[in-house]
């Protein structure tokens, strides 16, 4: 066999080997990407479960502390509770509840600032309604 033929055969073999190597790398890269996406989805699901549990725990604590301070609450106490409530990350399914709780706290503040009994009653009604709809707030 001539040296040109040997070189041609070696070149063809190298091209096949290189092509195979590139295909193998590409296949493994796709597999790694699929694994990474699956892990990200699992992490997102776990984070949503944690977000839900954290929100329930903190919202329940805030509502309980608001109930404990009652009518003798100082303005700064309600402001701090409202601030704490507003800093929570809210799962989508609790957005309406969250808005209602913030609104109830705003009404409580108006009662404290102006002595408006209607605002006090509206605040208490909103909190009681939320506790009825979301029993975990009790």
C-alpha positions as CSV (number, residue, x, y, z in Angstrom):
1,X,0.0,0.0,0.0
2,X,1.4,3.4,-0.9
3,X,2.1,6.1,1.7
4,X,-0.6,8.3,0.1
5,X,-3.2,5.6,0.6
6,X,-2.1,5.1,4.2
7,X,-2.3,8.8,4.9
8,X,-5.8,8.9,3.3
9,X,-7.0,6.0,5.4
10,X,-5.5,7.5,8.6
11,X,-7.2,10.8,7.7
12,X,-10.6,9.1,7.2
13,X,-10.2,7.2,10.5
14,X,-9.3,10.4,12.3
15,X,-12.3,12.2,10.8
16,X,-14.6,9.3,11.9
17,X,-13.1,9.3,15.4
18,X,-13.4,13.1,15.7
19,X,-17.0,13.0,14.4
20,X,-17.8,10.3,16.9
21,X,-16.2,12.2,19.7
22,X,-18.2,15.4,18.9
23,X,-21.4,13.3,18.7
24,X,-20.7,11.7,22.1
25,X,-20.0,15.1,23.7
26,X,-23.1,16.6,22.2
27,X,-25.2,13.7,23.4
28,X,-23.8,13.9,27.0
29,X,-24.3,17.7,27.0
30,X,-28.0,17.3,26.1
31,X,-28.4,14.6,28.8
32,X,-26.8,16.9,31.4
33,X,-29.1,19.8,30.4
34,X,-32.1,17.5,30.8
35,X,-30.9,16.5,34.2
36,X,-30.3,20.1,35.2
37,X,-33.8,21.1,34.0
38,X,-35.4,18.3,36.0
39,X,-33.4,19.3,39.1
40,X,-34.5,22.9,38.7
41,X,-38.1,21.9,38.4
42,X,-37.8,19.8,41.6
43,X,-36.2,22.8,43.4
44,X,-38.9,25.1,42.2
45,X,-41.6,22.7,43.5
46,X,-39.9,22.4,46.9
47,X,-39.5,26.2,47.0
48,X,-43.2,26.7,46.4
49,X,-44.0,24.2,49.3
50,X,-41.6,26.1,51.6
51,X,-43.0,29.5,50.4
52,X,-46.5,28.3,51.3
53,X,-45.5,27.0,54.7
54,X,-43.5,30.1,55.5
55,X,-46.3,32.4,54.5
56,X,-48.9,30.5,56.6
57,X,-46.6,30.5,59.7
58,X,-45.7,34.2,59.5
59,X,-49.2,35.4,58.6
60,X,-50.7,33.4,61.5
61,X,-48.1,34.9,63.8
62,X,-48.9,38.5,62.7
63,X,-52.6,38.0,62.9
64,X,-52.3,36.5,66.4
65,X,-50.1,39.4,67.6
66,X,-52.6,41.9,66.1
67,X,-55.3,40.2,68.1
68,X,-53.3,40.2,71.3
69,X,-52.6,44.0,71.3
70,X,-56.3,44.7,70.8
71,X,-57.8,48.1,71.3
72,X,-54.9,49.5,73.4
73,X,-52.5,49.1,70.5
74,X,-50.1,52.0,69.9
75,X,-49.8,53.2,66.3
76,X,-46.2,52.0,66.0
77,X,-47.2,48.5,67.0
78,X,-49.7,48.2,64.1
79,X,-47.3,49.9,61.7
80,X,-44.6,47.4,62.6
81,X,-47.0,44.4,62.1
82,X,-48.1,45.9,58.8
83,X,-44.5,46.4,57.7
84,X,-43.7,42.8,58.6
85,X,-46.8,41.6,56.7
86,X,-45.8,43.6,53.6
87,X,-42.3,42.1,53.6
88,X,-43.6,38.6,53.3
89,X,-43.2,36.7,50.0
90,X,-46.8,35.8,49.1
91,X,-47.8,32.6,47.2
92,X,-50.2,33.3,44.4
93,X,-53.1,31.5,46.0
94,X,-52.9,33.8,49.1
95,X,-52.7,37.2,47.3
96,X,-56.3,38.1,47.9
97,X,-55.9,37.2,51.6
98,X,-52.8,39.2,51.8
99,X,-54.5,42.3,50.4
100,X,-57.4,41.9,52.8
101,X,-55.0,41.6,55.8
102,X,-53.1,44.7,54.8
103,X,-56.4,46.5,54.3
104,X,-57.6,45.4,57.8
105,X,-54.4,46.7,59.3
106,X,-54.8,50.1,57.5
107,X,-58.3,50.3,59.0
108,X,-56.9,49.5,62.4
109,X,-54.5,52.3,62.0
110,X,-57.3,54.7,61.0
111,X,-59.1,53.7,64.2
112,X,-56.1,54.4,66.3
113,X,-55.3,57.7,64.6
114,X,-58.9,59.1,64.4
115,X,-60.9,57.0,66.9
116,X,-63.3,56.0,64.1
117,X,-65.2,53.0,65.5
118,X,-66.5,52.0,62.1
119,X,-62.9,51.5,61.0
120,X,-62.3,49.3,64.1
121,X,-65.3,47.2,63.3
122,X,-64.4,46.9,59.6
123,X,-60.9,45.8,60.6
124,X,-62.2,43.2,63.1
125,X,-64.7,41.9,60.5
126,X,-62.0,41.6,57.9
127,X,-59.8,39.6,60.2
128,X,-62.6,37.4,61.4
129,X,-63.7,36.7,57.8
130,X,-60.1,35.8,56.9
131,X,-59.9,33.5,59.9
132,X,-63.1,31.8,58.8
133,X,-62.0,31.4,55.2
134,X,-58.4,30.3,56.1
135,X,-58.7,28.2,59.3
136,X,-55.0,28.0,59.6
137,X,-54.9,31.7,60.6
138,X,-56.5,30.7,64.0
